[in-house]
């Protein structure tokens, strides 16, 4: 059978998953129509942004995870969103948060291994104007992600 796993992973990451209404109805003992109505309402209000799969990243060749603390140069303090948005354009970046404290940004990066991570640092982080300093924190084992225990 044809292996379409990479295509499916890409789509699932973009939000091509939907709630299982029958399963929810059984769990909370409510009619499917009530659940469907409430879900659609939350979607239209923007409370639900997307649906996506929760992966065991080791099994999809993205098992190396690092958190990168980023300090911006003084001329970039006023607009951390610019750099944050630039970083989101890279497929390795899973999340970007703007911080208060000693660091301005934290990004979560996923690659297949430390060599790919090093390439990401050289290509992306070193090339981004306004980043003054970074500190990488390497995840050894993920216990919980996306509100799911692994």
C-alpha positions in Angstrom: 0.0 0.0 0.0 1.2 3.5 -0.8 2.8 5.4 2.1 1.2 8.8 2.4 2.3 9.4 6.0 4.3 12.6 5.3 1.3 14.2 3.5 -1.1 13.2 6.3 1.3 14.6 9.0 1.5 17.9 7.1 -2.3 18.2 6.9 -2.9 17.2 10.5 -0.4 19.9 11.6 -2.4 22.4 9.6 -5.7 21.6 11.4 -7.3 18.9 9.2 -8.7 17.1 12.3 -12.3 17.4 13.6 -13.9 16.5 16.9 -15.6 13.1 17.2 -19.1 14.2 18.2 -20.4 10.7 18.8 -17.6 9.9 21.2 -18.1 13.2 23.0 -21.8 12.6 23.3 -21.2 9.2 24.9 -18.7 10.6 27.3 -20.7 13.6 28.6 -24.2 12.1 28.1 -25.5 14.9 25.9 -27.2 14.8 22.5 -25.0 15.0 19.4 -27.0 18.0 18.2 -26.3 20.0 21.4 -22.6 19.2 21.2 -22.5 20.1 17.5 -24.3 23.5 18.2 -21.9 24.4 21.0 -18.8 23.4 19.1 -19.9 25.5 16.1 -20.7 28.5 18.4 -17.2 28.2 20.0 -15.6 28.1 16.5 -17.5 31.2 15.3 -16.6 33.1 18.5 -12.9 32.2 17.9 -12.6 30.2 21.1 -11.6 27.2 19.1 -8.9 28.1 16.7 -8.2 24.8 15.0 -8.1 21.0 15.5 -4.9 19.1 15.1 -3.4 15.7 15.8 -1.2 15.1 18.9 1.9 13.3 17.7 4.5 11.0 19.3 7.2 13.2 17.7 9.9 10.5 17.9 7.7 8.4 15.5 7.5 11.2 12.9 11.2 12.1 12.8 10.8 15.2 15.0 12.0 13.8 18.3 14.6 16.4 19.2 13.0 19.3 21.1 14.6 22.5 22.3 13.4 25.6 23.9 15.3 28.7 22.9 15.3 31.8 25.1 15.9 34.9 23.1 17.2 38.3 24.2 16.5 41.1 21.7 18.8 44.0 21.0 17.7 47.3 22.6 16.4 48.7 19.3 14.0 45.8 19.0 12.4 46.0 22.4 9.5 48.1 21.1 8.4 45.5 18.5 9.1 41.9 19.6 6.2 40.8 17.4 8.2 41.4 14.2 10.8 38.9 15.1 8.3 36.5 16.7 6.3 36.5 13.4 9.4 36.0 11.4 10.3 32.9 13.5 6.9 31.4 13.0 7.5 31.1 9.3 10.0 28.2 9.9 8.6 24.6 10.0 10.9 23.7 12.9 9.3 26.3 15.1 6.3 24.8 17.0 5.5 27.8 19.2 6.6 31.4 20.0 5.8 33.3 23.1 6.7 36.9 24.1 8.0 37.1 27.6 8.4 39.5 30.5 11.7 39.3 32.4 15.3 38.7 31.4 14.3 37.3 28.0 12.0 38.7 25.4 11.0 35.5 23.5 10.9 31.8 23.9 10.5 29.4 21.0 9.9 25.7 20.9 11.9 24.0 18.1 11.5 20.5 16.8 13.9 18.7 14.6 14.9 15.1 13.8 18.2 15.4 15.7 20.8 17.8 17.2 22.6 18.2 13.8 19.4 19.5 12.3 18.9 21.7 15.3 22.4 23.1 14.9 21.7 23.9 11.2 18.4 25.7 12.3 20.4 27.8 14.8 23.0 28.7 12.2 20.5 29.4 9.4 17.5 31.0 11.2 18.6 32.4 14.6 22.0 33.7 13.4 20.3 35.3 10.4 17.6 37.1 12.2 18.5 40.8 12.8 17.7 42.0 16.3 18.5 38.8 18.2 21.3 39.7 20.7 21.6 36.5 22.7 20.1 33.0 23.0 20.0 30.2 25.5 19.0 26.7 24.4 17.3 24.3 26.8 17.1 20.8 25.5 14.2 18.5 26.4 15.3 15.0 27.4 11.8 13.5 27.5 8.3 14.8 26.9 5.7 13.7 29.5 2.7 15.9 28.5 1.9 17.8 25.4 -1.3 19.5 24.1 -3.1 18.5 27.3 -2.4 14.8 26.7 -0.3 12.6 28.9 2.1 10.5 26.9 
